[in-house]
Amino acid sequence: MQLLPLARYNDLIEGAEILSSEYVDGRISPKVLRLKDKSIVKLFRLKRALSSALLVPYAVRFQRHVKKLQAFDIPTVDIRAVYKIADIGRTAVHYIPLEGPTLREHCESLPLDARMAEKLGQFFHLLHLRGVYFRSIHFGNLVLADRQRIGLIDVADMRFRRAPLNMNLRTRNLRHLFRYDTDLDYLAPVRQCFIDAYCASARLHARSESYLRYRFECYFQKRVEQHGGPACD
């Protein structure tokens, strides 16, 4: 991690476009910036006095996760540098973004078809097979790289296991797909293609596969119930 003085930080972000911001101590503070050369600077702050980020800052975690994903041949961003900006109490990661539309952007113009749903199911299994548990997985963090392969962005909130994820973690991770209603609307018509592709790739025992399918469908049914539809037994 490089120590970045405030003057050099200001030079770095001069003319940058603020893509995301947050309220900190009653003021708006930039969170993600696109620089003039189209590279990205993502800022991290310590949100709690007692936090594991004191030992391993979020920017360092981001960098480590990128390296691990690249080792698995999973498309992701390309790190330029990791900074500590002591004058503003931030760490930062400077990276080249992964080219291609997010899955959410794709679905805004084209429906999620069976082929793409199958590819998504296979990709989810690949992550779980590699022991990757990505809490922040949603259609806005999945990128269609070169229109062929699915990649990941915003990878700070992630854990890596040495073995494939167990069934509990698999079902919990699948549930993170249900965070945004728009994503569910895109996935709902082809959800059977998604889960079929996942199970075909995973080759689970019959009982485990039945349980996974049941929980996956329950997540959809629970959302229907919240909107006045029938509940899942």
C-alpha positions as CSV (number, residue, x, y, z in Angstrom):
1,M,0.0,0.0,0.0
2,Q,1.4,3.4,-1.0
3,L,1.1,6.5,1.2
4,L,-0.6,9.1,-1.0
5,P,-0.2,12.7,0.2
6,L,-3.3,14.9,-0.1
7,A,-1.8,17.1,-2.8
8,R,-1.0,14.1,-5.0
9,Y,-4.5,12.7,-4.3
10,N,-6.1,16.0,-5.4
11,D,-3.9,15.9,-8.6
12,L,-5.0,12.3,-9.2
13,I,-8.7,13.0,-9.0
14,E,-8.7,16.4,-10.8
15,G,-11.6,16.5,-13.2
16,A,-12.9,13.2,-12.1
17,E,-16.6,12.2,-12.3
18,I,-18.2,11.2,-9.1
19,L,-20.0,7.9,-9.7
20,S,-21.0,7.2,-6.1
21,S,-21.0,9.2,-2.9
22,E,-22.1,8.8,0.8
23,Y,-22.9,11.0,3.7
24,V,-20.1,11.2,6.3
25,D,-20.5,13.4,9.4
26,G,-23.3,15.3,7.7
27,R,-21.4,15.9,4.5
28,I,-21.4,14.3,1.1
29,S,-18.2,12.4,0.5
30,P,-17.1,10.8,-2.8
31,K,-17.0,7.0,-2.8
32,V,-16.3,6.0,-6.4
33,L,-14.7,8.3,-9.0
34,R,-14.0,7.9,-12.7
35,L,-10.8,9.7,-13.7
36,K,-10.2,11.4,-16.9
37,D,-8.4,8.4,-18.3
38,K,-11.6,6.2,-17.5
39,S,-9.8,4.4,-14.7
40,I,-11.6,4.1,-11.3
41,V,-10.7,5.2,-7.8
42,K,-12.8,3.5,-5.1
43,L,-12.4,5.0,-1.6
44,F,-12.9,3.1,1.7
45,R,-13.4,4.5,5.2
46,L,-13.2,2.8,8.6
47,K,-16.9,2.6,9.7
48,R,-16.3,1.3,13.2
49,A,-13.7,1.9,15.8
50,L,-13.3,-1.8,16.4
51,S,-13.0,-3.5,13.0
52,S,-11.0,-6.1,11.2
53,A,-10.3,-3.4,8.7
54,L,-7.8,-1.9,11.2
55,L,-5.6,-4.9,10.5
56,V,-6.5,-5.5,6.8
57,P,-7.9,-2.4,5.2
58,Y,-10.7,-2.9,2.7
59,A,-8.6,-1.6,-0.2
60,V,-6.0,-4.3,0.6
61,R,-8.8,-6.9,0.7
62,F,-10.1,-5.7,-2.6
63,Q,-6.6,-6.2,-4.1
64,R,-6.2,-9.7,-2.6
65,H,-9.6,-10.7,-3.9
66,V,-8.8,-9.5,-7.4
67,K,-5.6,-11.5,-7.4
68,K,-7.4,-14.7,-6.3
69,L,-10.1,-14.3,-8.9
70,Q,-7.4,-13.8,-11.6
71,A,-5.7,-17.0,-10.4
72,F,-9.1,-18.8,-11.0
73,D,-9.3,-17.2,-14.5
74,I,-12.4,-15.3,-13.5
75,P,-12.6,-11.9,-15.3
76,T,-12.3,-8.9,-12.9
77,V,-10.8,-5.5,-12.7
78,D,-7.1,-4.7,-13.2
79,I,-5.4,-3.1,-10.2
80,R,-3.1,-0.1,-10.7
81,A,-2.3,0.8,-7.2
82,V,-3.6,0.7,-3.6
83,Y,-3.3,3.8,-1.5
84,K,-3.5,5.1,2.1
85,I,-4.6,8.7,2.1
86,A,-4.1,9.6,5.8
87,D,-5.1,13.2,5.4
88,I,-8.7,12.3,4.7
89,G,-8.8,9.0,6.7
90,R,-9.3,6.8,3.6
91,T,-7.7,3.9,1.8
92,A,-8.3,3.6,-1.9
93,V,-7.9,1.2,-4.8
94,H,-7.1,2.5,-8.3
95,Y,-8.1,0.1,-11.1
96,I,-8.9,-0.3,-14.7
97,P,-12.6,-1.4,-14.9
98,L,-13.7,-4.6,-16.5
99,E,-15.0,-3.8,-20.0
100,G,-18.5,-4.8,-20.9
101,P,-22.1,-4.1,-19.7
102,T,-23.3,-5.3,-16.3
103,L,-25.9,-8.0,-16.4
104,R,-28.5,-5.4,-15.2
105,E,-27.6,-3.1,-18.1
106,H,-27.9,-6.0,-20.5
107,C,-31.3,-6.9,-19.2
108,E,-32.5,-3.3,-19.5
109,S,-32.3,-3.6,-23.3
110,L,-32.6,-7.4,-23.9
111,P,-34.6,-10.0,-21.9
112,L,-32.6,-12.5,-20.0
113,D,-32.9,-15.6,-22.3
114,A,-32.5,-19.3,-21.5
115,R,-28.9,-19.3,-22.8
116,M,-27.8,-16.4,-20.6
117,A,-29.6,-17.9,-17.6
118,E,-27.8,-21.2,-18.1
119,K,-24.5,-19.4,-18.4
120,L,-25.3,-17.6,-15.1
121,G,-26.1,-20.8,-13.4
122,Q,-22.9,-22.4,-14.5
123,F,-21.0,-19.3,-13.4
124,F,-22.5,-19.4,-9.9
125,H,-21.5,-23.1,-9.6
126,L,-17.9,-22.2,-10.7
127,L,-17.7,-19.6,-7.9
128,H,-19.0,-22.1,-5.3
129,L,-16.7,-24.9,-6.6
130,R,-13.8,-22.5,-6.2
131,G,-14.9,-21.7,-2.6
132,V,-15.9,-18.1,-3.5
133,Y,-18.7,-16.6,-1.3
134,F,-19.6,-13.2,-2.7
135,R,-22.0,-11.4,-0.4
136,S,-22.5,-8.5,-2.8
137,I,-23.4,-10.6,-5.8
138,H,-26.2,-9.0,-7.8
139,F,-26.9,-8.1,-11.5
140,G,-25.0,-4.8,-11.1
141,N,-21.8,-6.6,-10.0
142,L,-21.8,-9.2,-12.8
143,V,-20.2,-8.0,-16.0
144,L,-20.5,-9.6,-19.5
145,A,-16.9,-9.4,-20.5
146,D,-16.4,-9.5,-24.2
147,R,-20.1,-10.6,-24.4
148,Q,-18.8,-14.2,-23.8
149,R,-17.7,-14.6,-20.2
150,I,-19.2,-13.4,-16.9
151,G,-16.9,-11.4,-14.6
152,L,-17.1,-9.7,-11.2
153,I,-16.6,-6.2,-10.0
154,D,-16.9,-4.5,-6.6
155,V,-15.2,-7.5,-4.9
156,A,-14.3,-6.2,-1.5
157,D,-17.1,-8.1,0.3
158,M,-16.0,-11.6,-0.5
159,R,-14.7,-14.7,1.3
160,F,-12.6,-17.6,-0.1
161,R,-12.8,-21.1,1.3
162,R,-10.1,-23.8,0.6
163,A,-12.8,-26.3,-0.4
164,P,-16.1,-25.9,-2.4
165,L,-18.9,-24.2,-0.5
166,N,-21.1,-26.4,1.6
167,M,-24.8,-26.6,1.0
168,N,-25.6,-24.0,3.6
169,L,-23.3,-21.4,2.1
170,R,-24.5,-22.2,-1.4
171,T,-28.1,-21.6,-0.5
172,R,-27.3,-18.4,1.5
173,N,-25.3,-17.1,-1.4
174,L,-28.0,-17.8,-3.9
175,R,-30.3,-15.8,-1.7
176,H,-28.2,-12.7,-2.2
177,L,-29.6,-12.7,-5.8
178,F,-32.9,-11.6,-4.3
179,R,-31.7,-8.3,-3.0
180,Y,-33.1,-6.2,-5.8
181,D,-36.7,-6.5,-7.2
182,T,-35.5,-5.6,-10.7
183,D,-33.0,-8.4,-10.8
184,L,-35.7,-10.9,-9.7
185,D,-38.0,-9.6,-12.4
186,Y,-35.3,-10.3,-15.0
187,L,-34.5,-13.8,-13.6
188,A,-38.0,-15.0,-12.8
189,P,-39.1,-16.1,-16.3
190,V,-35.9,-18.2,-16.8
191,R,-35.2,-19.2,-13.3
192,Q,-35.7,-22.9,-14.1
193,C,-33.0,-22.7,-16.7
194,F,-30.7,-21.0,-14.2
195,I,-31.1,-23.7,-11.4
196,D,-31.1,-26.6,-13.9
197,A,-27.7,-25.4,-15.2
198,Y,-26.4,-24.9,-11.7
199,C,-27.4,-28.4,-10.6
200,A,-26.2,-30.0,-13.8
201,S,-22.7,-28.4,-13.3
202,A,-22.6,-29.2,-9.6
203,R,-23.7,-32.9,-9.9
204,L,-25.1,-32.9,-6.4
205,H,-26.5,-35.9,-4.5
206,A,-30.2,-36.3,-5.1
207,R,-31.1,-35.1,-1.6
208,S,-28.8,-32.0,-1.8
209,E,-30.1,-31.1,-5.2
210,S,-33.8,-31.4,-4.1
211,Y,-33.0,-29.2,-1.1
212,L,-31.2,-26.6,-3.2
213,R,-34.1,-26.4,-5.7
214,Y,-36.6,-26.2,-2.9
215,R,-34.9,-23.3,-1.2
216,F,-34.3,-21.5,-4.5
217,E,-38.0,-21.7,-5.4
218,C,-39.0,-20.7,-1.9
219,Y,-37.0,-17.4,-2.2
220,F,-39.2,-16.6,-5.2
221,Q,-42.4,-17.7,-3.5
222,K,-41.6,-15.6,-0.5
223,R,-41.3,-12.5,-2.7
224,V,-44.6,-13.4,-4.3
225,E,-46.1,-13.7,-0.8
226,Q,-44.8,-10.3,0.1
227,H,-46.7,-8.9,-2.9
228,G,-49.9,-10.7,-2.0
229,G,-49.3,-14.1,-3.8
230,P,-49.2,-17.6,-2.3
231,A,-46.6,-18.7,0.2
232,C,-44.2,-21.5,-0.2
233,D,-45.0,-24.4,2.1
